[in-house]
Amino acid sequence: MAYDFLSASERAILSGNCDSIFTTLSNGRTIEVVKEPLKTLVSPNLTNNMFGFGEKQADPVFSYTPISQTFPAIIIYGSNHPSPLNPEINVRIYAGPVTIKVKKDCRDFIVDGGLTKHILADGKTFLLDGEPRRQMFLNGEFFFFTLNATK
């Protein structure tokens, strides 16, 4: 193993420090991952009429159950070169993609179990752009996703 020079307790301490750094840098910021809603058939009200004998069958009615979950994340906006100050709205507009750093549970929710529609962060809506990049540190595992803002 590559980490044989560290004992199990030292690895646990360093991994815990890495988790503490993640918590500190995320600074309580969260992202909400919104998945495709769950579509459920709702039984229509059926009468006692025999279908096919002058009565038409009611159209099927569906209900949609939203699926979303909130996770802590480190959110990194754009490139290192922000645009100049926009005088009309008095803010800087970052012209690059957004990168989020998340833990394995968030990565599993994004990648597995249905289509991810979008991600909400800082009151903005983002779409996934490509596959996650994995980063390992001892026992810690983190993932980077690139996001693009919606119009």
ABEGO torsion letter per residue (X at the ends): XAAAABBAAAAAAAAAAAAAAAAAAAGGBBBBBBBBBBBBBBBBBBBABBBGBGBBBBBBBBBBBBBBBBBBBBBBBEBABBBBBBAAAGBBBBABBBBBBBBAAAAAAAABGEBBABBBBGGBBBBBBEBBBBBBBEABBBBBBBBBBBX
